Amino acid sequence: MIRIQFLTPPDGTLQGFLMEGHAGYGEAGTDIVCAAVSSAAYLTVNTLTEICHVSPLSLRAGEGEMFFRIEPKDEPICRDLLAGLKLHLTSLEEQYPDGLRVGYMEI
């Protein structure tokens, strides 16, 4: 199962995410749930860093893991893209409840 934690300070804004695990929906390289989650995460991070020119506070990506955190000052720039990622991933969670779980981590 892919576990996704959106990073939120006490004010409830989205300031990043942590994704870990594998969906286990299909064989490695053919898992549509993993592909959908990975594609959405990379699209979000690449758009924020390369198009919006946000310098992340932290960015780590590896096998079965991605961690992305923004500076609080960049929240207005990142707000809509992170909200869109959350919407997409919660929709996937409804479609594939055994493949991923979306939650929140207070920072």
C-alpha distances in whole Angstrom, upper triangle without the diagonal:
4,6,10,13,16,19,22,25,27,29,25,25,22,23,20,16,14,10,8,6,5,4,6,9,12,13,13,16,15,12,13,10,9,13,14,11,13,17,17,16,19,21,21,22,24,26,26,27,29,31,31,32,30,30,26,27,24,22,19,17,16,14,10,12,14,17,19,22,25,29,29,32,30,29,31,30,27,26,26,24,21,22,21,18,17,18,17,13,14,15,12,11,14,14,10,9,7,5,5,7,11,13,16,18,21,23
4,6,10,13,16,19,22,25,26,23,22,19,19,16,12,10,7,6,4,5,5,9,10,13,15,14,15,15,12,12,9,8,11,11,9,10,14,13,12,15,18,17,18,20,22,22,24,26,27,27,28,26,26,23,23,20,18,16,14,14,12,8,9,11,13,16,18,22,25,26,29,27,25,27,27,23,23,23,20,18,19,18,15,14,16,14,11,12,14,11,10,13,14,11,10,9,6,4,6,8,11,14,15,19,20
4,7,10,13,16,19,21,23,19,19,17,17,14,10,8,6,5,6,8,9,12,14,17,18,17,19,19,16,16,12,11,14,14,11,12,15,14,13,16,18,17,18,21,22,22,23,26,27,27,27,25,25,21,21,19,17,16,15,15,14,10,10,11,12,14,16,20,23,23,27,25,23,25,25,21,21,22,19,16,17,18,14,13,15,14,11,12,14,12,10,14,15,13,11,11,9,6,5,6,8,10,11,15,17
4,7,10,13,16,18,20,16,16,13,13,10,7,6,4,7,9,11,11,15,16,19,21,19,20,20,17,17,13,12,14,13,10,11,14,12,10,14,16,14,15,18,19,19,20,23,24,23,24,21,22,18,18,16,15,14,14,15,15,11,10,9,10,11,13,16,19,20,23,21,19,22,22,18,17,18,16,13,14,14,11,9,12,12,9,10,13,12,10,14,15,14,13,13,11,7,6,5,6,8,9,13,15
4,6,9,13,15,16,13,13,10,11,9,5,5,7,9,12,14,15,18,20,23,24,23,24,24,21,20,17,16,18,17,13,14,17,15,12,16,17,15,15,19,20,18,20,23,24,23,23,20,20,17,17,15,15,14,15,16,17,14,12,11,9,11,11,14,17,17,21,19,17,20,20,16,16,17,16,12,13,15,12,10,13,14,11,11,15,14,13,16,18,17,15,16,14,11,8,6,5,5,6,9,11
4,6,10,13,13,10,10,7,7,6,4,6,9,12,15,17,18,21,22,25,27,25,26,26,23,22,18,17,19,17,14,15,17,14,12,15,16,13,14,17,18,16,18,21,22,20,21,18,18,15,15,14,14,15,16,18,19,16,14,12,10,10,9,12,14,14,17,16,13,16,17,13,12,14,13,9,10,12,10,8,12,13,11,11,15,15,14,17,19,19,17,19,17,13,11,8,6,5,6,8,10
4,7,10,11,9,8,6,5,5,5,8,11,14,17,20,21,24,26,28,30,28,28,29,26,25,22,21,22,20,17,18,19,17,14,17,18,15,14,18,18,16,18,21,22,20,20,17,17,13,12,12,13,15,16,19,20,18,15,13,10,9,8,10,12,11,15,14,12,15,16,13,12,15,14,10,12,15,13,11,15,16,14,15,19,19,18,21,23,22,21,22,20,17,14,11,9,6,5,6,6
4,7,7,5,6,5,6,8,9,11,14,17,21,23,24,27,29,31,33,31,32,32,29,28,25,24,25,23,20,21,22,19,17,20,20,17,17,21,20,18,20,23,23,21,21,18,18,15,14,15,16,18,20,23,24,22,19,16,14,12,10,11,12,10,14,14,11,14,16,13,12,14,15,11,12,15,14,12,15,18,16,16,20,21,19,22,24,24,23,24,23,19,16,13,10,7,6,5,6
4,5,6,6,8,8,10,12,14,18,20,24,27,27,31,32,35,37,35,35,36,33,32,28,27,29,27,23,24,26,23,20,23,23,20,19,23,23,20,21,25,25,22,22,19,19,16,14,16,18,20,22,25,27,25,22,19,16,14,12,12,11,9,13,14,11,14,16,15,13,17,17,14,15,18,18,16,19,21,20,20,23,24,23,25,28,28,26,28,27,23,20,17,14,10,8,5,5
4,5,8,10,11,14,15,17,21,23,26,29,30,33,34,37,39,38,38,39,35,34,31,30,32,29,26,27,29,26,23,26,27,23,23,26,26,23,25,28,28,25,26,22,22,20,18,19,22,24,26,29,30,28,25,23,20,18,15,15,15,12,15,16,14,16,19,17,16,19,20,17,17,20,20,18,20,23,22,21,25,26,24,26,29,29,27,29,28,25,21,18,15,11,10,7,8
4,6,9,11,14,16,19,22,25,28,30,31,34,35,38,40,38,39,39,36,34,31,30,32,29,26,27,28,25,23,26,26,22,22,26,24,21,24,27,26,23,24,21,22,20,19,20,22,25,27,30,32,29,26,24,21,19,16,15,14,11,14,15,12,13,17,15,13,16,18,15,15,19,19,17,19,22,22,21,24,26,25,26,29,30,28,30,29,26,23,19,16,13,12,10,10
4,7,9,12,13,16,19,22,25,27,27,31,31,34,37,35,35,35,32,31,27,27,28,26,23,24,25,22,20,23,23,19,20,23,22,20,22,26,25,22,23,20,21,19,18,19,21,23,25,27,29,26,24,21,19,17,15,14,15,12,15,15,11,13,16,14,11,14,15,13,12,15,16,13,15,18,18,17,20,22,21,22,25,26,24,27,26,22,19,15,13,10,10,8,10
4,6,9,12,15,18,21,24,27,27,30,31,34,36,34,34,34,31,29,26,26,27,24,21,22,23,19,18,20,20,16,17,20,19,16,19,22,21,18,20,17,18,16,16,17,18,21,23,26,28,25,22,19,17,14,12,11,12,9,12,11,8,9,12,10,8,11,12,10,9,13,13,12,14,17,17,17,20,21,21,23,25,26,25,27,26,22,19,16,14,11,11,10,11
4,6,8,12,14,18,21,23,23,27,28,30,32,30,30,30,28,26,23,22,23,21,18,19,19,16,14,17,17,13,13,17,16,14,16,19,19,16,18,15,16,13,14,14,15,18,19,22,24,22,19,16,13,11,9,9,11,9,12,11,7,10,11,8,7,9,10,7,7,11,10,9,12,14,14,14,17,19,18,21,23,23,23,25,23,19,17,13,12,9,10,10,10
4,7,11,14,17,21,23,24,28,29,31,32,30,30,31,28,27,24,22,23,21,18,18,19,16,14,16,16,13,12,15,15,12,14,17,18,15,16,12,13,10,10,11,12,15,17,20,22,21,17,14,11,8,6,5,7,7,10,9,6,10,11,8,8,11,11,8,10,13,12,12,15,17,16,17,20,21,20,23,25,25,24,26,24,20,18,15,13,11,10,10,9
4,7,10,14,17,19,21,24,25,27,29,26,26,27,24,23,21,19,20,18,15,15,16,13,11,13,14,10,10,13,14,11,13,16,17,15,15,12,12,9,9,9,10,12,13,16,19,17,14,10,8,5,4,6,9,10,13,11,9,13,12,9,10,12,10,7,10,12,10,10,14,15,14,15,18,18,18,21,23,23,22,23,21,17,16,13,12,10,10,11,10
4,7,10,14,16,17,21,22,24,25,23,23,24,21,21,18,16,17,16,12,13,14,12,9,12,14,11,10,14,15,13,15,18,19,18,18,15,15,12,12,10,10,11,12,14,16,14,11,8,6,5,6,9,13,14,16,15,13,16,16,12,13,14,12,9,11,13,10,9,13,14,11,13,16,16,16,19,21,20,19,20,17,14,13,10,10,9,9,11,11
4,7,10,13,15,18,20,22,23,21,21,23,20,20,17,15,16,16,12,12,15,13,10,13,15,13,12,16,17,16,17,20,21,20,21,18,17,13,13,11,10,9,10,12,13,11,7,6,4,7,8,12,15,16,20,18,17,20,19,16,16,18,15,12,15,16,12,12,15,15,13,14,18,16,16,19,21,19,18,18,16,13,12,10,10,9,9,12,12
4,7,9,11,15,16,18,19,17,18,19,16,16,13,11,13,13,9,9,12,12,9,11,14,13,13,16,18,17,18,21,22,22,22,20,19,16,16,14,12,10,9,10,11,8,5,5,6,9,12,15,19,20,23,21,19,22,21,18,18,19,16,14,16,16,12,12,15,14,11,13,16,14,13,17,18,16,16,15,13,10,10,9,10,11,12,15,15
4,7,10,12,15,17,17,15,17,18,15,16,13,11,14,14,11,11,14,14,12,14,17,16,16,19,21,20,21,23,25,25,25,23,22,19,19,16,14,11,10,10,9,6,4,7,9,12,15,18,22,23,26,24,23,26,25,21,22,23,20,17,19,19,16,15,18,17,13,15,18,16,14,18,19,16,16,14,12,10,10,11,12,13,13,17,18
4,7,9,12,14,14,12,14,15,13,14,12,9,12,14,11,11,15,15,14,16,19,19,18,21,23,23,24,26,28,28,28,26,25,22,22,19,17,14,12,11,9,5,7,10,12,15,18,22,25,27,30,28,26,29,28,25,25,25,23,20,22,21,18,17,20,18,14,16,18,15,14,18,18,15,14,12,10,9,10,12,14,16,17,20,21
4,6,8,10,10,9,11,12,9,11,9,6,10,12,10,10,14,15,14,16,18,19,19,21,24,24,25,27,28,29,30,28,27,24,25,22,19,17,14,12,9,6,9,12,15,18,21,24,28,29,32,30,28,31,30,26,26,26,23,21,22,22,18,18,20,17,14,16,17,14,13,17,16,13,13,11,8,8,11,13,16,18,19,23,24
4,5,8,10,10,12,11,7,9,6,6,9,10,9,11,14,15,15,17,19,20,20,22,24,25,26,28,29,30,31,29,29,26,27,24,22,19,17,15,13,10,12,14,17,20,23,26,29,31,33,31,29,31,30,26,27,26,23,21,22,21,17,17,18,16,13,14,15,11,11,14,12,9,10,8,4,6,10,12,16,19,20,24,26
4,6,7,8,11,10,7,10,8,8,11,13,13,14,16,18,18,20,22,23,24,25,28,29,29,31,32,33,34,33,32,30,30,27,25,22,19,17,14,11,14,17,20,23,26,29,33,34,37,34,33,35,34,30,30,30,27,25,26,24,21,21,22,19,16,18,18,14,14,16,14,11,12,9,7,9,13,16,19,22,24,27,29
4,7,9,11,9,6,7,7,8,10,12,12,14,16,17,18,20,22,23,24,26,27,29,30,31,32,33,35,33,34,31,32,29,26,24,21,20,17,14,17,19,22,24,28,31,34,35,38,35,33,35,34,30,30,29,26,25,25,23,20,20,21,18,15,17,16,12,12,14,12,9,11,8,6,10,13,16,20,23,25,29,31
4,7,8,6,4,7,8,9,10,12,14,14,16,18,19,20,22,24,25,26,28,30,31,31,33,34,35,34,35,32,33,30,27,25,21,20,16,15,18,20,24,26,29,32,36,37,40,37,35,37,36,32,32,31,28,27,28,25,23,23,23,20,18,20,19,15,16,18,15,12,14,12,10,13,17,20,23,26,28,32,33
4,6,5,6,9,11,10,11,14,15,15,17,20,20,21,23,25,26,26,29,31,31,32,33,35,36,35,35,32,34,30,27,24,21,18,15,14,18,20,24,26,30,33,37,38,41,38,37,39,37,33,34,33,30,29,30,28,25,25,26,23,21,23,22,18,19,21,19,16,18,15,13,16,19,22,25,28,30,33,35
4,6,6,10,11,9,10,13,14,13,15,18,18,18,21,23,23,24,26,28,28,29,31,32,33,32,32,29,31,27,24,21,18,15,12,11,15,17,21,24,27,30,34,36,38,35,35,37,35,31,32,31,28,27,28,27,23,24,25,22,20,23,22,19,19,22,20,17,19,16,14,16,19,22,25,27,28,32,33
4,6,9,11,9,8,12,13,12,13,16,17,17,19,21,22,22,24,26,26,27,28,30,31,31,31,29,30,27,24,21,17,15,12,12,16,18,21,23,27,30,34,36,37,34,34,36,33,30,31,30,27,26,28,25,22,24,25,21,20,23,22,18,20,22,20,18,20,18,15,17,21,22,26,28,29,33,33
4,6,9,9,8,11,13,13,13,16,18,18,19,22,23,23,25,27,28,28,29,31,32,32,32,30,32,29,26,23,20,18,15,14,18,19,23,25,29,31,35,37,39,35,34,36,34,31,31,30,27,26,27,25,22,23,24,20,19,21,20,17,18,20,17,15,18,17,14,16,20,22,25,28,30,33,34
4,6,5,6,9,10,11,12,14,16,16,18,20,21,22,24,26,27,27,29,30,31,30,31,29,30,27,24,22,18,17,14,13,16,17,21,23,26,29,33,34,36,33,32,34,32,29,29,28,24,24,24,22,19,20,21,17,16,18,17,13,15,17,14,12,15,13,10,12,16,18,22,25,26,30,31
4,6,5,6,9,10,10,12,14,15,16,18,20,21,22,24,25,26,27,28,30,29,30,28,30,27,24,22,19,18,16,14,17,18,21,22,26,28,32,33,35,32,30,32,30,27,27,25,22,22,22,19,17,18,18,14,13,16,14,11,13,15,12,10,14,13,10,12,16,17,21,24,26,29,31
4,5,5,6,8,10,11,12,14,15,17,18,20,21,23,24,25,26,27,29,28,28,26,28,25,22,21,18,17,15,13,14,15,18,20,23,26,29,30,32,29,28,29,28,24,24,23,20,19,19,17,14,15,15,12,10,12,12,8,9,12,10,8,11,10,7,8,12,13,17,20,22,26,27
4,6,5,6,8,10,11,12,14,15,16,18,20,21,22,23,25,26,27,26,26,24,25,22,19,17,14,13,11,9,11,12,16,18,21,24,27,29,31,28,27,29,27,23,24,23,20,19,20,18,14,15,16,13,11,14,14,10,12,15,13,11,13,12,8,9,12,14,17,20,21,25,26
4,6,5,6,8,10,10,12,14,15,16,18,20,21,21,22,24,25,25,25,23,25,23,20,18,15,14,13,11,13,13,17,18,22,24,28,29,31,28,27,28,26,23,24,22,19,18,20,17,14,16,17,13,12,15,15,11,14,16,14,13,16,15,12,12,15,16,20,22,24,27,28
4,6,5,6,9,10,11,12,14,15,16,18,20,21,21,22,24,23,25,23,25,23,20,19,16,16,15,13,14,14,17,17,21,23,26,27,29,26,24,26,24,21,21,19,16,16,16,14,11,13,13,9,9,12,11,8,11,14,12,11,14,15,11,11,14,14,18,20,22,25,26
4,6,5,6,9,10,11,12,14,15,17,18,20,20,21,23,21,22,20,22,19,17,16,13,14,13,11,11,11,13,14,17,20,23,24,26,23,22,24,22,18,19,18,14,13,15,13,9,11,12,9,7,10,11,8,10,13,12,11,13,14,10,9,11,11,14,17,19,22,23
4,5,5,6,8,10,11,12,14,15,16,17,19,20,21,20,20,18,20,18,14,13,10,11,11,9,9,9,12,13,16,19,22,24,26,23,22,24,22,18,19,19,15,14,16,14,11,13,15,12,10,14,15,12,14,17,16,15,17,17,13,12,14,14,17,18,20,23,23
4,5,5,6,9,10,10,12,14,15,16,17,18,20,19,20,19,21,19,16,15,13,14,14,13,13,12,14,14,18,19,23,25,26,23,22,23,21,18,19,17,14,14,16,13,10,13,14,11,11,15,15,12,15,18,17,16,18,19,15,14,17,16,19,20,22,25,25
4,6,5,6,9,10,11,12,14,15,15,16,18,17,19,17,20,18,15,16,14,15,16,14,14,12,13,13,16,17,21,22,23,20,19,20,18,15,15,14,10,10,12,9,7,10,11,8,8,12,12,11,13,16,16,15,17,19,15,14,15,14,16,18,20,22,23
4,5,5,6,8,10,11,12,14,15,15,17,15,16,14,16,15,12,12,10,12,14,12,11,8,10,9,12,14,18,19,21,18,17,19,17,13,15,14,10,9,12,11,7,10,12,10,9,13,14,13,14,18,18,17,18,19,16,14,15,13,15,16,17,20,20
4,5,5,6,8,10,10,11,13,14,15,14,15,14,16,15,11,11,9,12,13,13,12,9,11,10,13,15,18,21,22,18,18,20,17,14,16,15,12,12,15,13,10,13,15,13,13,17,17,16,18,21,21,20,22,22,18,17,18,17,19,19,20,23,22
4,6,5,6,9,10,10,11,12,14,14,16,15,18,17,14,15,13,16,17,16,15,13,14,12,15,16,19,21,21,18,17,18,15,13,15,13,9,11,13,11,9,13,14,12,13,16,17,16,18,21,21,21,22,24,20,18,20,18,20,21,22,24,24
4,6,5,6,9,10,10,10,12,11,13,12,15,14,12,14,13,16,18,17,15,12,12,10,12,12,16,17,18,14,14,15,12,9,11,10,6,7,10,9,7,10,12,11,12,15,16,16,18,20,21,21,22,24,20,18,19,16,18,18,19,21,20
4,5,5,6,8,10,10,10,9,10,9,12,11,9,11,10,14,16,16,13,10,10,8,10,10,14,16,17,13,13,15,12,10,12,13,9,9,13,12,10,13,15,14,14,18,19,18,20,23,23,23,24,25,22,19,20,18,19,18,19,20,19
4,5,5,5,7,9,9,10,11,11,14,14,11,13,12,15,18,18,16,13,13,11,13,13,16,18,19,15,16,17,14,12,15,14,11,12,15,14,13,16,18,16,17,20,21,21,23,25,25,25,27,28,24,22,23,21,22,22,22,24,23
4,6,5,5,6,8,9,12,12,16,16,14,16,15,19,21,21,19,15,15,13,14,13,16,18,17,14,14,15,11,10,12,12,8,11,14,12,12,15,17,16,17,20,21,21,23,25,25,26,27,29,25,23,24,21,23,22,23,24,23
4,6,6,5,6,6,8,9,12,13,12,15,15,19,21,21,18,15,14,11,11,10,12,14,14,10,11,12,8,7,10,10,8,9,13,12,12,15,17,16,17,20,22,22,23,26,27,27,28,29,26,24,24,21,22,20,21,22,20
4,6,6,5,5,6,7,11,12,10,13,14,17,20,21,18,15,14,11,11,10,12,15,15,11,13,14,11,10,14,14,12,13,16,16,15,18,20,20,20,23,25,24,26,29,29,29,30,31,28,25,26,23,24,22,22,23,21
4,6,5,8,9,11,15,15,13,16,16,19,22,23,20,17,17,14,15,14,16,18,18,14,16,17,13,12,16,16,13,15,18,17,17,20,22,21,22,25,26,26,28,30,31,30,32,33,29,27,28,26,27,26,26,27,25
4,6,8,11,13,17,18,16,19,19,22,25,25,23,19,19,16,17,15,17,19,17,14,15,15,11,11,14,14,12,14,17,16,16,20,21,20,22,25,25,25,28,30,30,31,32,34,30,28,29,26,27,26,27,27,26
4,6,9,11,15,16,15,19,19,23,26,26,23,19,18,15,15,12,14,15,14,10,12,11,7,8,12,12,10,13,15,15,16,19,20,20,22,24,25,26,28,30,31,31,32,34,31,28,28,25,26,24,25,25,23
4,6,9,13,14,14,17,18,22,25,25,23,19,18,14,14,12,12,15,13,10,13,13,10,10,14,15,13,15,18,18,18,21,23,23,24,26,28,28,30,32,33,33,34,35,32,29,29,27,27,25,25,25,23
4,6,9,11,11,15,17,20,24,24,21,17,15,11,10,8,9,11,10,7,10,11,8,8,12,14,12,13,16,17,16,19,21,21,22,24,26,26,28,30,31,31,32,33,30,27,27,24,24,22,22,22,19
4,7,9,9,13,15,19,22,23,20,16,14,10,9,7,8,11,11,9,12,14,11,11,15,17,15,15,18,19,18,20,23,23,23,26,28,28,29,32,33,32,33,34,31,28,27,25,24,22,21,21,19
4,5,6,10,13,16,20,20,16,13,10,7,6,5,7,10,11,9,11,14,12,11,14,16,14,13,17,18,16,18,21,21,21,23,26,26,26,29,30,30,30,31,28,25,24,22,21,19,18,18,15
4,7,10,14,17,21,21,17,14,10,8,5,5,5,9,11,10,12,15,14,13,15,18,17,15,18,20,19,19,23,23,22,25,27,27,27,30,32,31,31,31,29,25,24,22,21,18,16,16,13
4,7,10,14,17,17,13,10,7,6,5,7,9,12,14,13,14,17,16,14,17,19,17,15,19,20,18,19,22,22,21,23,26,25,25,29,30,29,29,29,26,23,22,20,19,17,16,16,13
4,7,10,14,14,11,8,6,5,7,9,12,15,17,15,16,19,17,15,17,19,16,15,18,19,16,18,21,21,19,22,24,23,24,27,28,27,27,27,24,21,21,19,19,18,17,18,16
4,7,10,11,8,6,5,7,9,12,15,18,20,18,19,22,20,18,20,21,18,17,20,21,17,19,22,21,19,22,24,23,23,27,27,25,26,25,22,20,20,19,19,18,17,19,17
4,7,8,6,4,6,8,12,15,18,21,23,20,21,24,22,19,21,22,18,17,20,20,17,18,21,20,18,21,23,21,21,25,25,23,24,23,20,18,19,18,19,19,19,21,20
4,6,5,6,9,12,15,18,22,24,26,24,24,27,25,22,24,25,22,20,23,23,19,21,23,21,19,22,24,22,22,26,25,23,24,22,19,18,19,19,21,21,20,23,22
4,6,8,12,15,18,21,25,27,30,27,27,30,28,25,27,27,23,22,24,24,20,21,24,21,19,22,23,20,21,24,24,21,22,20,17,16,18,19,21,22,21,25,24
4,7,11,14,17,21,24,26,29,26,26,29,27,24,25,25,22,20,22,21,18,18,21,19,16,19,20,17,17,21,20,18,18,16,13,12,14,15,17,19,19,22,22
4,7,10,14,17,20,23,25,23,22,25,24,21,22,23,20,17,20,20,16,17,20,18,15,18,20,18,17,21,21,19,19,18,15,13,14,14,16,16,16,19,19
4,7,10,13,17,19,22,19,19,22,20,17,19,19,16,14,17,17,14,15,18,16,14,17,19,17,18,21,22,20,20,20,16,14,15,14,15,15,15,17,17
4,7,10,14,16,18,16,16,20,18,15,17,18,16,13,16,17,14,14,18,17,15,18,21,19,19,23,24,22,22,22,19,16,16,14,14,13,12,15,14
4,7,10,13,15,13,13,16,15,12,14,15,13,11,14,15,12,13,17,17,15,18,21,20,20,23,25,23,23,24,21,18,17,15,15,14,13,14,13
4,7,9,12,10,10,14,13,10,12,15,13,11,14,16,14,14,18,18,17,19,22,22,22,25,27,26,25,26,24,20,19,16,16,13,12,12,10
4,6,8,6,7,11,10,8,10,13,12,10,14,16,15,15,19,20,19,21,24,24,24,27,29,28,28,29,27,23,22,19,18,15,14,14,12
4,5,5,7,10,11,10,12,15,15,13,16,19,18,18,22,23,22,24,27,27,27,30,32,32,31,32,30,27,25,22,20,18,16,15,12
4,5,5,9,10,10,11,14,15,13,15,18,18,18,21,23,22,23,26,27,27,30,32,32,31,33,31,27,25,22,20,17,15,14,11
4,6,7,9,10,11,15,15,15,17,19,19,20,23,24,25,26,28,29,30,32,34,34,34,36,33,30,28,25,23,20,19,17,15
4,6,5,6,8,12,12,12,14,16,16,17,20,21,22,23,26,27,27,30,31,32,32,33,31,28,26,23,22,19,19,18,16
4,5,5,6,9,10,9,11,14,14,15,17,19,19,20,23,24,25,27,29,29,29,31,29,25,24,20,19,16,16,15,14
4,6,5,8,10,10,11,14,15,16,17,20,21,22,24,25,26,28,30,31,31,33,31,27,26,22,21,19,19,18,17
4,6,8,8,10,11,13,14,16,17,19,20,22,23,25,26,28,29,30,31,33,30,27,26,23,22,20,21,20,19
4,6,6,6,8,10,11,12,14,15,16,18,20,21,22,24,26,27,27,29,26,23,22,19,19,17,18,18,17
4,6,5,6,9,10,11,12,14,15,16,18,20,21,23,25,25,26,28,26,23,21,18,17,16,17,17,16
4,6,5,6,9,10,10,12,14,15,16,18,20,21,23,24,25,27,25,22,21,18,18,17,19,19,20
4,5,5,6,9,10,10,12,14,15,17,18,20,21,22,23,25,23,20,19,16,17,17,18,19,19
4,5,5,6,9,10,10,12,14,15,16,18,20,21,21,23,21,17,17,13,14,13,14,16,16
4,5,5,6,9,10,11,12,14,15,17,19,20,20,23,21,17,16,13,13,13,15,16,17
4,5,5,6,9,10,11,12,14,16,17,18,19,22,19,17,16,14,15,15,18,19,20
4,5,5,6,9,10,11,12,14,15,16,17,19,17,14,14,11,13,13,16,18,19
4,5,5,6,8,10,10,12,14,15,15,18,16,12,11,8,10,10,13,15,17
4,6,5,6,9,10,11,13,14,15,18,16,14,13,10,12,13,17,19,20
4,6,5,6,9,10,11,12,14,16,14,12,12,11,13,15,18,21,22
4,5,5,6,9,10,10,11,13,11,8,9,7,10,13,16,19,20
4,5,5,6,9,10,10,13,12,9,8,6,9,12,15,18,21
4,5,5,6,9,10,13,12,10,11,10,13,16,19,22,24
4,5,5,6,8,10,9,8,9,10,13,16,19,23,25
4,5,5,5,8,7,6,6,7,11,14,17,21,23
4,6,6,9,10,9,9,10,13,16,20,23,26
4,6,9,9,10,11,12,16,19,23,26,28
4,6,5,7,9,11,15,19,22,25,27
4,5,6,7,10,13,17,20,23,26
4,6,8,11,14,18,21,24,27
4,7,10,14,17,20,23,25
4,7,10,13,16,20,22
4,7,10,13,16,19
4,7,10,14,16
4,7,10,13
4,7,9
4,6
4
